[in-house]
Amino acid sequence: MLFLIALVYTCAAAVFTGVLLTKIEREAKFTRETQLPLILSQTRNAVKAERLASLVRAIYLARDRRLERQILLQIQALAQGFPFDAGERVVSGSKSVANLAKEIAAARQQARDSAGQNTTAFTFEERATAAYSEAIKIIDEMGKELSGDAALAADKLAQEIEAGAASTRYTVLLTLVMPGFFCVVLLLLARRHLAKPILSAIGNLKKISENSQTIPVQTRPVLSELAMIGDAVLSYGETASELRRKNVVLQALAEEDPLTGLANRRTFETFLHAALANTARIGGTAVLLIDLDHFKSINDRYGHQVGDQCLQSLALLLLSLDRLPNSLAARYGGEEFVIVYNADNEAQALLDAAFVCRRIEAMRIPLEGDHSMTMTASIGVSFTSRSDGSEMNDLISRADKALYLAKSGGRNRAVADHSVQAQGHVSRREGKSAG
């Protein structure tokens, strides 16, 4: 009788286990053939989006016509490489980025064609900067959509794996409730070949949810289905980690200037808008628009690498200015930088700008050997008090006009947009300026 019960129980358990494992196999096959390729496809598309952002940044920073053409061809080829299953917004966004890259190249070419006409060239540079900002914004939205799609697919995969693992665990525990030596043997075998891989997969799922590193199994499970589940969990962990890293990179590209590490123009405008909206600020808000003098001559004489070093040195200097309260330094575009901070009045802002001029003139940029060079900058100053109620665009426009006056008045000086201009003049030392 006991033998018959054991036989019936064994047969029932075998049939039930076979049905469950067949279900797991079907789900694992579906995961391998459908869900994992989808996650990997989204990862590849995220990498393409990051590459597209790098190329857009490269064409924006490029100043050589031939190099711009080469980068533009790469952008167009990469934009056409997004598959239709990546989503309509991603595909259309990549095409929009390619068109904006053309706009950047066209604006730069028009600026070169109109060399000598300062106002026109600056307008073309504004077009290039606006197209660059829009392209980075579109790429950021593409990255968020790709990350969301991959995360949704990965979460669904995790739920299916966890459900399958739970069903297997309960089935194994039920099957192993047998008396005597046979139960002990089954328990030991199940612990080694069933429970350990399942618990490892569950542990890895918890680590993924906690943003921790997954741990590969030491011994590959005998059952191919469990091995496939473990591999799927590890693959999901690697994909999730990669997507998090891509999101960090895309976020940095959206907020920081890649060459100098300063805030980019979009971040500056957000900060300035918040500063103007702060009714509790003391004094007012000042904007210092800084433009390196004769920067094109530096690039032509010493090369773009030295030019980049000049921009990076100026960025470090602006970050070290601790006398400006509640300040933000940003790269406005090309060789233009901007500082926004709280100032008592316009006269104080002009004195601060004159101090920045002197600090820039005192810098030494190392060259090959023991040689070094200096550079100067012109600064346009605008100020608004809390009672003025000036808008952001008006404040920037006034600083830009003051910068034009500083340039036309001899450079290496600070000029305000009102009548206190003369206090900010900084004399030029013969032979010390790189411009």
MIZAVEX-732437 format. One line per 2 residues: their letters; for each residue z, y, x of N, C-alpha, C. Coordinates in steps of 0.001 Angstrom, whole numbers. Each point is the difference from the previous one (the first is absolute). Layout:
residues N
a = Z,Y,X,Z,Y,X,Z,Y,X  ...
This chain:
residues 435
ml = 0,-1205,827,0,1205,-827,0,1259,864  903,25,1000,58,1140,904,-1313,153,757
fl = -559,-1166,373,-1274,64,720,-1086,612,-882  20,-411,-1310,-985,523,-933,188,1511,-212
ia = 1260,429,-113,276,1445,-153,-483,772,1218  326,-570,1163,-421,666,1236,-1513,62,81
lv = -662,-1109,-423,-1458,-15,48,-598,1033,-959  556,30,-1247,-503,985,-972,235,1414,486
yt = 1215,225,548,336,1338,497,-918,396,1140  -241,-958,886,-868,290,1147,-1416,318,-453
ca = -505,-805,-949,-1359,256,-487,-100,1357,-708  1028,302,-834,-15,1285,-713,77,1166,984
aa = 891,-173,993,129,1070,989,-1275,158,799  -640,-1132,309,-1240,67,770,-1102,705,-789
vf = -84,-373,-1317,-1028,653,-829,277,1506,-124  1252,336,-273,352,1415,-159,-242,787,1294
tg = 383,-612,1109,-217,664,1299,-1481,150,291  -764,-1067,-323,-1447,79,232,-644,1115,-803
vl = 424,128,-1280,-550,1082,-827,358,1371,572  1265,146,425,435,1284,547,-729,341,1291
lt = -128,-996,879,-692,258,1272,-1480,292,-222  -581,-659,-1027,-1396,314,-316,-141,1447,-465
ki = 971,451,-783,-17,1388,-447,147,946,1190  912,-349,916,191,831,1197,-1270,33,839
er = -656,-1154,84,-1238,-57,784,-1081,893,-611  -91,-52,-1363,-993,855,-655,319,1480,227
ea = 1288,331,-122,388,1400,221,-220,410,1451  291,-894,926,-219,311,1411,-1484,177,294
kf = -824,-861,-612,-1454,125,187,-502,1321,-564  533,353,-1176,-388,1277,-605,428,1171,890
tr = 1200,-132,575,484,1052,904,-884,119,1228  -355,-1146,563,-824,17,1214,-1394,526,-276
et = -585,-372,-1136,-1389,358,-260,-170,1358,-686  1065,497,-639,-156,1236,-781,929,1114,471
ql = 1303,-273,1,945,1084,230,73,420,1466  70,-980,910,61,373,1424,-1250,750,453
pl = -1218,-461,-377,-1180,807,370,53,1414,-569  597,160,-1202,101,1338,-580,925,885,833
il = 1142,-568,419,937,764,823,-627,355,1347  -661,-993,601,-651,262,1292,-1109,1035,-144
sq = -716,-57,-1128,-1058,989,-230,584,1408,-108  1124,124,-712,630,1308,-119,508,490,1348
tr = 501,-940,822,459,383,1342,-1162,517,842  -1139,-718,-64,-1171,471,752,-457,1360,-500
na = 62,190,-1307,-407,1304,-530,966,1102,445  1310,-344,100,969,990,484,-283,365,1456
vk = -366,-1025,804,-356,270,1402,-1249,890,63  -969,-266,-896,-1196,847,-41,368,1434,-370
ae = 935,147,-938,412,1345,-393,661,729,1166  803,-738,776,618,621,1181,-1051,380,1035
rl = -977,-875,199,-1086,310,932,-807,1202,-482  -201,76,-1325,-749,1128,-568,756,1302,245
as = 1337,-49,-140,801,1199,264,-114,425,1461  7,-985,921,-124,313,1427,-1350,644,303
lv = -1071,-510,-621,-1335,567,247,-107,1414,-576  594,220,-1187,-27,1347,-576,754,970,902
ra = 1147,-444,530,747,849,920,-805,261,1271  -723,-1023,454,-801,151,1217,-1139,995,-198
iy = -690,-84,-1152,-1120,927,-221,519,1420,-228  1243,112,-512,564,1329,-176,375,617,1346
la = 498,-817,920,404,508,1311,-1168,127,964  -1112,-695,-294,-1145,20,913,-633,1386,30
rd = -518,351,1148,-691,1280,141,-1387,-192,620  -455,-1234,58,-1294,-304,589,-927,-510,-1105
rr = -1192,538,-82,-915,-330,-1079,-394,-1466,33  -283,-508,1211,-397,-1405,101,1139,-929,-413
le = 1215,334,452,1153,-828,-363,241,42,-1503  -182,1171,-616,172,98,-1446,-991,-896,-738
rq = -1236,-27,487,-997,-873,-645,391,-1470,104  453,-402,1183,391,-1408,180,1167,-364,-913
il = 995,890,-74,1158,-289,-858,-414,-7,-1466  -907,905,-367,-452,65,-1384,-705,-1289,-413
lq = -807,-572,920,-663,-1271,-293,1025,-1115,-204  1057,1,830,1045,-1019,-153,723,162,-1335
iq = 254,1250,-403,691,238,-1267,-851,-490,-1166  -1303,306,35,-874,-434,-1092,-82,-1524,-74
al = -93,-640,1176,-60,-1465,4,1298,-603,-526  1142,586,411,1284,-525,-452,210,253,-1483
aq = -436,1156,-498,156,315,-1424,-800,-951,-875  -1163,-455,521,-811,-938,-768,521,-1433,108
gf = 991,-230,857,500,-1362,212,1095,-417,-958  446,902,-882,1027,-384,-974,-651,-813,-1123
pf = 502,-1205,-258,-600,-827,-1052,320,562,-1382  -810,-409,-995,209,497,-1349,1327,-476,-571
da = 488,-1171,452,1263,-499,-541,1199,769,533  -207,947,914,1097,824,489,455,1018,-1034
ge = -791,219,-1036,360,954,-1037,-958,1185,-14  -231,485,-1199,-957,1105,-144,483,1254,721
rv = 1331,257,-63,516,1205,651,-133,-85,1513  197,-1193,546,-120,-165,1455,-1451,180,438
vs = -922,-620,-744,-1421,102,359,-483,1440,-126  330,626,-1138,-437,1395,-171,710,918,977
gs = 1275,-309,310,725,816,971,-624,-81,1378  -445,-1195,421,-628,-138,1312,-1300,790,73
ks = -743,14,-1117,-1235,786,-23,311,1492,65  1058,407,-705,383,1412,56,425,403,1404
va = 730,-892,688,412,289,1378,-1221,147,903  -1007,-869,-199,-1215,106,811,-697,1344,-247
nl = -36,425,-1262,-619,1292,-307,791,1147,613  1334,-90,-33,829,1046,606,-176,37,1511
ak = -192,-1183,618,-268,-34,1437,-1310,721,315  -1008,-205,-869,-1256,741,180,247,1501,-117
ei = 865,369,-937,310,1413,-177,669,574,1251  906,-772,618,658,460,1237,-1034,208,1101
aa = -878,-1006,181,-1015,101,1047,-945,1168,-268  -372,192,-1283,-913,1093,-333,656,1361,252
ar = 1286,120,-378,702,1263,221,111,316,1487  307,-1042,804,92,215,1447,-1350,402,590
qq = -1072,-609,-491,-1330,347,508,-352,1433,-384  315,391,-1241,-265,1368,-416,832,992,807
ar = 1250,-420,349,825,870,831,-624,184,1383  -552,-1115,542,-659,117,1319,-1259,859,-103
ds = -739,-151,-1104,-1232,788,-159,296,1482,-140  1186,329,-578,346,1403,-205,956,490,1065
ag = -68,-577,1203,899,399,1090,-165,1488,275  1140,665,200,-31,1435,237,370,799,-1218
qn = -115,-585,-1184,385,677,-1238,1349,-553,-434  1078,678,418,1352,-560,-130,368,-301,-1441
tt = -333,923,-904,417,-191,-1403,-689,-1216,-608  -1325,-122,259,-749,-1139,-555,483,-1310,588
af = 228,-25,1304,460,-1243,644,1340,-433,-552  883,968,-260,1310,-371,-542,-132,-580,-1398
tf = -965,556,-784,-223,-545,-1345,-452,-1440,60  -919,-308,930,-437,-1394,145,1157,-895,441
ee = 890,526,868,1145,-811,439,932,-281,-1175  143,998,-894,816,-232,-1195,-609,-1094,-871
ra = -1336,7,-112,-660,-1066,-770,262,-1367,615  -100,-78,1324,243,-1280,669,1434,-451,-203
ta = 959,940,104,1416,-354,-171,278,-450,-1427  -597,710,-971,214,-389,-1402,-583,-1381,-281
ay = -1199,-264,555,-606,-1327,-199,841,-1082,659  555,307,1186,850,-988,691,1256,-304,-815
se = 650,1052,-501,1214,-216,-792,-305,-828,-1242  -1118,290,-674,-360,-757,-1204,-291,-1458,331
ai = -671,-229,1149,-311,-1374,396,1271,-789,275  957,610,719,1267,-688,290,750,-284,-1292
ki = -64,924,-958,667,-215,-1277,-611,-1187,-736  -1329,-76,5,-670,-1116,-683,359,-1327,674
id = -6,-11,1348,338,-1239,723,1437,-411,-288  906,984,-110,1388,-317,-328,94,-668,-1374
em = -766,525,-979,-12,-608,-1338,-607,-1400,30  -1047,-175,826,-584,-1336,139,1026,-976,555
gk = 749,438,1041,1002,-875,598,1090,-394,-981  428,992,-827,1035,-316,-990,-510,-1015,-1020
el = -1260,155,-437,-549,-937,-981,-140,-1394,591  -503,-57,1248,-141,-1320,636,1354,-661,191
sg = 1007,791,423,1329,-561,196,583,-481,-1316  -225,800,-1085,527,-416,-1299,-626,-1281,-496
da = -1340,-126,166,-668,-1224,-450,482,-1212,777  108,156,1332,448,-1125,819,1445,-370,-304
al = 846,1031,-206,1398,-280,-313,137,-722,-1331  -838,389,-988,56,-673,-1305,-406,-1457,115
aa = -1078,-255,749,-443,-1380,179,1026,-810,787  588,637,1027,999,-703,803,1257,-304,-809
dk = 401,960,-870,1176,-232,-826,-231,-1146,-970  -1193,-65,-588,-332,-1096,-903,29,-1334,745
la = -547,16,1230,16,-1218,818,1425,-432,295  870,980,318,1389,-329,305,700,-615,-1207
qe = -255,554,-1188,621,-549,-1202,-451,-1431,-262  -1296,-253,184,-502,-1362,-221,586,-976,1014
ie = 80,427,1242,559,-883,1035,1476,-275,-270  731,1059,-376,1425,-181,-263,221,-907,-1209
ag = -841,175,-1031,131,-865,-1178,-321,-1448,357  -1068,-202,779,-343,-1358,418,1073,-617,872
aa = 587,826,887,1063,-506,870,1235,-389,-810  337,822,-1002,1165,-318,-834,-214,-1296,-786
st = -1207,-164,-560,-288,-1229,-755,87,-1224,902  -552,127,1193,59,-1123,938,1432,-331,387
ry = 800,1055,238,1380,-244,409,787,-737,-1089  -155,453,-1249,744,-655,-1079,-478,-1438,-209
tv = -1296,-202,158,-525,-1361,-159,539,-928,1079  17,509,1209,507,-818,1111,1472,-327,-193
ll = 788,1014,-395,1425,-238,-206,248,-1021,-1114  -821,92,-1092,151,-959,-1087,-374,-1407,458
tl = -1065,-82,769,-462,-1315,451,996,-653,961  720,821,761,895,-543,1022,1371,-410,-528
vm = 214,185,-1310,1296,-434,-555,-48,-1523,-188  186,-665,1051,-7,-1473,11,1212,-475,790
pg = 615,-1100,-481,1181,-516,698,-365,-721,1280  1007,-2,858,-95,-877,1161,-875,513,1133
ff = -321,-965,819,-752,251,1216,-1387,554,-289  -631,-494,-1071,-1336,467,-339,8,1512,-272
cv = 1061,493,-679,101,1426,-281,191,796,1287  853,-541,903,236,705,1264,-1281,100,820
vl = -725,-1132,35,-1258,5,761,-978,1016,-580  -126,-19,-1326,-909,951,-629,426,1446,258
ll = 1318,227,-35,498,1350,237,-328,476,1407  200,-886,972,-298,386,1379,-1492,288,177
la = -818,-885,-596,-1448,220,112,-435,1285,-707  576,215,-1178,-379,1201,-740,460,1267,712
rr = 1167,-78,616,504,1168,726,-920,389,1147  -528,-1011,655,-851,276,1161,-1408,421,-407
hl = -563,-684,-993,-1413,210,-302,-261,814,-1267  1033,241,-814,-208,771,-1223,879,1248,-61
ak = 1343,-207,49,918,1117,-198,-126,1044,1104  -91,-458,1252,-51,948,1114,-1216,922,-78
pi = -1217,-539,-224,-1146,925,-139,126,939,-1197  552,-509,-1122,131,837,-1197,997,1124,250
ls = 1172,-350,567,1010,1012,289,-507,1002,1034  -791,-505,945,-592,911,983,-940,994,-658
ai = -798,-506,-959,-921,892,-714,771,1024,-833  1081,-446,-686,808,926,-792,681,1026,895
gn = 524,-463,1136,625,929,946,-985,1046,514  -1216,-444,265,-1017,952,459,-366,998,-1097
lk = -21,-467,-1257,-258,918,-1111,1099,1064,-101  1240,-408,209,1093,975,-13,-122,977,1162
ki = -399,-507,1162,-174,887,1161,-1122,1001,-256  -1052,-462,-658,-1105,914,-317,472,1083,-949
se = 812,-384,-1006,508,1000,-947,935,986,680  649,-417,1112,895,881,757,-697,684,1170
ns = -1339,-116,76,-800,589,1085,420,-519,1373  387,-1289,49,373,-628,1263,-1127,-902,488
qt = 125,-458,1255,-1013,-857,600,164,-1440,-491  -1105,-619,-408,58,-1393,-449,171,-939,1187
ip = 542,-1219,-275,268,-990,1046,-882,-1222,-241  -922,-316,913,-835,-1194,-180,843,-1270,69
vq = -429,-1032,-736,721,-1278,22,-229,-695,1337  1035,-704,476,-101,-694,1285,-857,-1261,-106
tr = 182,-731,-1132,-748,-1236,-208,-860,136,-1251  -1282,-257,140,-896,140,-1137,300,-1096,-1015
pv = 110,349,-1302,307,-1005,-1024,-1064,-1089,-63  454,-1209,-365,-929,-1121,-133,-915,209,-1198
ls = 575,476,-1104,-802,242,-1195,-878,1225,215  -1270,-174,-188,-945,1100,231,218,1151,-967
el = 463,-329,-1243,231,1050,-979,1108,936,463  1102,-565,485,1092,829,491,-403,755,1258
am = -779,-653,846,-492,696,1184,-868,1191,-387  -800,-190,-1055,-866,1080,-466,835,1141,-582
ig = 1072,-353,-731,883,1027,-539,652,792,1127  507,-697,1016,605,687,1142,-983,911,703
da = -1229,-501,186,-1031,835,640,-325,1224,-858  -14,-199,-1326,-301,1126,-896,1095,1058,79
vl = 1257,-438,60,1109,952,111,-80,777,1305  -259,-711,1105,-114,681,1292,-1165,971,1
sy = -1115,-414,-580,-1164,892,-74,308,1225,-850  719,-228,-1090,387,1127,-847,918,946,752
ge = 936,-538,797,893,848,785,-748,840,1013  -964,-625,692,-792,754,970,-820,1080,-696
ta = -562,-343,-1159,-795,986,-735,862,1165,-474  1195,-315,-533,885,1070,-464,423,907,1141
se = 311,-602,1169,387,804,1161,-1142,891,465  -1210,-553,7,-1169,780,413,-276,1144,-976
lr = 153,-276,-1291,-221,1056,-989,1030,1111,130  1255,-371,289,1018,1038,207,-345,861,1202
rk = -487,-639,1072,-369,768,1189,-1180,918,-287  -976,-507,-751,-1154,840,-342,427,1183,-854
nv = 956,-242,-902,469,1096,-843,677,1084,833  781,-434,1015,648,977,884,-1043,815,758
vl = -1041,-682,496,-1064,694,742,-724,986,-898  -357,-429,-1224,-712,881,-919,866,1184,-411
qa = 1300,-240,-161,895,1093,-351,77,1011,1129  60,-499,1260,34,908,1150,-1278,801,102
la = -1141,-647,-256,-1281,710,45,-62,1085,-1061  664,-235,-1124,-54,971,-1076,908,1193,246
ee = 1016,-111,870,983,1062,176,-18,640,1382  -504,-683,1029,89,511,1354,-1376,183,620
dp = -73,953,932,-1205,158,803,17,-1060,1092  -1028,-821,126,47,-1132,931,23,407,1467
lt = -560,1139,366,-71,395,1415,1310,599,486  593,910,-773,1171,741,460,1313,-535,-542
gl = -43,-784,-1066,1225,-485,-613,665,1011,-911  -575,1206,-109,543,989,-925,-402,-337,-1436
an = 599,739,-923,-423,-140,-1389,-1454,452,-131  -732,-629,-921,-1387,418,-206,-40,1138,-1019
rr = -1209,440,-303,-157,1172,-863,544,-252,-1399  -221,-1188,-521,476,-285,-1344,1521,41,-63
tf = 669,-584,1017,1460,33,33,507,1437,130  -688,811,827,381,1412,153,-89,736,-1334
et = -1080,-198,-741,-169,700,-1269,1074,-430,-1005  355,-1279,17,1076,-469,-878,1326,657,353
fl = 286,96,1308,1244,611,471,35,1480,-355  -1129,705,224,-57,1430,-297,168,246,-1498
ha = -640,-823,-808,150,160,-1452,1462,-167,-417  693,-972,584,1412,-218,-326,855,1173,490
al = -336,540,1184,767,1129,537,-142,1226,-891  -1204,255,-486,-201,1152,-873,673,-196,-1356
an = 112,-1233,-430,627,-284,-1293,1527,13,75  552,23,1221,1449,-22,179,562,1397,-229
ta = 556,237,-1159,532,1325,-333,1325,290,682  612,-1007,619,1298,193,649,-141,360,1476
ri = -1237,133,499,-164,288,1424,462,1418,318  527,181,1226,468,1302,459,-1129,673,760
gg = -210,1303,-273,-1074,708,684,-1333,-312,-659  -888,-623,750,-1313,-333,-518,-637,-1113,798
ta = -1271,-216,-255,-752,-1073,656,-1078,624,883  -61,-445,1263,-993,505,952,-958,-1114,374
vl = -1253,368,211,-1036,-931,453,-590,538,1287  35,-799,1071,-617,343,1281,-1224,-887,191
li = -1176,586,-56,-1254,-737,181,-440,175,1446  -2,-1082,773,-199,26,1450,-1367,-583,329
dl = -761,726,839,-1319,-475,430,-100,152,1520  -292,-1097,705,-131,55,1456,-1221,841,382
dh = 189,880,976,-1088,871,442,-979,-769,882  -1289,191,-270,-1066,-571,827,160,-1503,177
fk = 376,-684,-1041,226,-1442,121,-1305,-743,294  -1100,497,-540,-1292,-638,285,-305,50,1499
si = 379,1111,647,-226,99,1443,833,-1022,762  1209,-276,-494,845,-1016,649,-669,-1360,-87
nd = -510,-332,-1195,-689,-1285,-162,-1250,-76,868  -758,1099,50,-1240,-7,780,282,-89,1498
ry = 1068,623,443,272,42,1445,754,-1232,490  1006,-421,-763,866,-1088,468,-226,-1321,-739
gh = -716,32,-1115,-221,-1232,-751,925,-95,-1206  -399,-828,-950,756,-139,-1245,1355,-666,218
qv = 122,-800,1056,1297,-629,252,1056,1046,351  -375,959,832,914,1094,320,233,852,-1249
gd = -1067,207,-798,175,740,-1247,1003,-660,-919  -91,-1321,-117,988,-715,-821,1404,147,581
qc = 99,-15,1343,1301,162,650,578,1389,-301  -863,1013,-54,460,1347,-353,558,13,-1426
lq = -708,-642,-928,463,-43,-1391,1332,-744,-111  131,-1094,746,1242,-776,-52,1160,778,627
sl = -276,736,1099,1052,797,638,467,1109,-936  -954,645,-688,379,1043,-947,823,-594,-1145
al = -362,-1196,-443,765,-643,-1077,1445,-246,428  191,-486,1239,1363,-216,499,775,1305,74
ll = -677,1079,410,663,1299,58,445,444,-1387  -872,-130,-985,351,430,-1348,1157,-821,-571
ls = 37,-1284,347,1107,-839,-481,1329,387,639  -49,623,1187,1231,345,721,570,1353,-410
ld = -663,723,-890,480,1324,-401,1162,-157,-978  1225,187,520,1181,-181,-846,536,1320,-554
rl = -678,1113,336,483,1286,-485,-559,341,-1377  -927,-804,-510,-618,269,-1290,647,-882,-1069
pn = 760,583,-929,733,-813,-991,-917,-623,-1038  355,-1224,-352,-717,-725,-1071,-1509,61,222
sl = -418,-366,1210,-1406,168,376,-746,-1332,-48  -1320,122,-139,-907,-1143,88,-1212,430,814
aa = -292,-744,1061,-1198,241,806,-1050,-1032,-384  -1242,458,-145,-1071,-889,-439,-1293,383,713
ry = -902,-982,75,-1336,291,512,-869,373,-1190  -528,1228,37,-758,526,-1129,-1445,-463,41
gg = -513,-280,1198,-1383,-445,138,-567,446,1334  -667,-922,720,-595,357,1294,1064,454,970
ee = -167,1206,574,995,547,914,962,952,-713  61,-49,-1313,879,858,-777,1262,-763,-405
fv = 1135,669,173,1290,-545,-392,680,1013,-912  1017,-421,-691,688,894,-925,1478,-362,-31
iv = 826,1044,-135,1448,-183,-153,408,744,-1256  784,-637,-855,585,654,-1170,1517,-149,117
yn = 728,1086,-245,1460,-36,163,613,1152,-780  1322,24,-82,735,1069,-662,247,1136,997
ad = -416,1213,-355,191,1171,853,687,1093,-803  712,892,738,712,1083,-678,-970,1033,-561
ne = -1014,344,798,-955,1020,-423,-1272,-157,824  -988,849,-292,-1285,-105,687,117,389,1463
aq = 822,1007,282,161,422,1393,584,-1131,849  983,-723,-558,583,-1124,742,-1026,-1113,191
al = -829,-235,-1011,-1032,-1023,124,-990,359,1099  -322,1289,118,-925,426,1043,615,-163,1387
ld = 1295,301,116,679,-211,1287,34,-1491,356  232,-841,-991,-24,-1441,256,-1378,-445,464
aa = -1054,544,-613,-1360,-349,400,-287,453,1427  499,1208,358,-185,470,1373,716,-922,986
fv = 1173,-494,-392,731,-942,858,-804,-1294,197  -613,-488,-1091,-826,-1207,109,-1187,250,917
cr = -609,1190,-74,-1117,342,908,440,-94,1456  1175,549,292,481,-38,1385,286,-1431,458
ri = 552,-806,-898,277,-1399,367,-1298,-755,281  -1024,255,-798,-1283,-678,217,-610,425,1319
ea = 68,1289,292,-579,504,1255,743,-550,1210  1288,-304,-173,798,-500,1123,-194,-1491,247
mr = -669,-709,-896,-192,-1439,187,-948,-272,1159  168,-1149,613,-888,-458,1058,-562,-1359,-401
ip = -1318,-71,-21,-667,-1251,-340,-465,-653,1298  555,-1158,387,-386,-627,1274,-1431,-505,-22
le = -681,183,1123,-1355,-510,191,11,-1031,1110  -1175,-438,412,-90,-982,1067,546,598,1295
gd = 655,-834,774,600,480,1239,1250,807,-300  184,1092,729,1158,865,-188,-353,1256,-792
hs = -1165,29,-601,-445,1184,-718,554,3,-1424  19,1187,-565,433,160,-1379,-734,1184,-606
mt = 132,143,-1271,-651,1100,-706,941,543,-1058  -289,1216,-449,763,618,-1075,-939,309,-1149
mt = 571,311,-1107,-801,375,-1159,769,1021,-817  -702,713,-846,611,991,-874,-405,-283,-1432
as = 651,710,-895,-292,-199,-1415,146,1318,-737  -732,137,-1080,124,1140,-907,679,-487,-1276
ig = 852,867,-559,802,-406,-1156,-147,1036,-1103  -310,-468,-1195,4,841,-1187,1257,-258,-810
vs = 681,1078,-409,1297,-106,-657,-113,535,-1422  533,-752,-952,141,483,-1372,1412,-322,-472
ft = 511,822,-883,1380,-143,-466,75,352,-1475  839,-703,-710,262,331,-1401,1484,-170,-269
sr = 581,967,-652,1403,-94,-382,128,-735,-1316  1217,-278,-371,226,-737,-1247,-458,809,-1207
sd = 78,1320,102,-368,855,-1135,-1496,267,-82  -754,-248,1107,-1438,271,-19,-744,-926,-947
gs = 389,-1262,12,-671,-981,-857,-1413,-320,443  -253,43,1308,-1345,-296,496,-319,-1473,-171
em = -1263,-286,-253,-457,-1372,-119,-324,-578,1371  -83,-1330,71,-245,-679,1272,-1339,420,608
nd = -1067,-16,-800,-1327,331,530,-64,1435,493  702,912,-703,12,1392,421,712,145,1335
li = 1106,-711,184,759,82,1251,-824,-538,1174  -705,-1095,-214,-848,-562,1060,-1166,926,299
sr = -602,579,-1038,-1134,906,186,410,1233,803  1181,541,-287,477,1163,761,237,-346,1456
ad = 564,-1178,261,195,-426,1384,-1338,-191,710  -989,-507,-726,-1322,-203,593,-650,1339,353
ka = 139,997,-877,-545,1316,294,705,640,1195  1314,-173,72,739,521,1151,-426,-693,1283
ly = -275,-1306,-73,-475,-727,1183,-1341,548,457  -868,324,-948,-1302,576,364,198,1334,723
la = 959,809,-468,283,1268,676,538,-242,1415  837,-1017,158,531,-312,1329,-1117,-432,940
ks = -948,-794,-512,-1135,-437,820,-887,1185,387  -338,821,-986,-898,1116,273,683,1091,809
gg = 1329,23,13,732,1018,750,279,-374,1436  -514,-1106,471,171,-349,1406,644,-1331,261
rn = 442,-716,-1036,618,-1322,138,1355,82,723  664,-1151,88,1315,-119,646,973,1007,-587
ra = 73,60,-1294,890,931,-662,306,-518,-1406  1035,601,-584,377,-315,-1370,-208,1232,-856
va = -628,-167,-1138,-300,1110,-907,446,-395,-1398  673,940,-676,415,-230,-1377,-1022,591,-946
dh = 75,-388,-1251,-996,466,-963,364,1359,-587  1120,624,491,367,1339,-440,91,933,1206
sv = 704,1118,-115,-76,1082,986,844,-209,1245  770,-1075,113,864,-187,1165,-682,-835,1054
qa = -1302,108,131,-756,-855,910,381,239,1461  199,1240,373,95,321,1426,1192,-635,668
qg = 1071,-295,-743,1185,-582,616,-263,-1383,557  -1007,-690,-496,-234,-1374,410,-944,-138,1157
hv = -476,1085,614,-993,-129,1074,603,-680,1222  -743,-931,575,415,-690,1220,-1051,270,1052
sr = 375,559,1117,-968,333,1050,-507,-1250,664  -1224,55,463,-634,-1131,686,126,204,1505
re = 469,-1019,686,123,72,1449,-1302,-476,640  -482,805,920,-1297,-299,611,92,-1311,767
gk = -972,-862,-266,-91,-1264,732,876,-1080,-556  872,276,-1039,888,-1035,-516,-560,-664,-1235
sa = -970,639,-622,-518,-557,-1251,-1122,-964,269  5,-1117,-759,-1105,-973,129,-1204,463,-754
g = 176,898,-999,-1143,469,-768,-759,1006,793
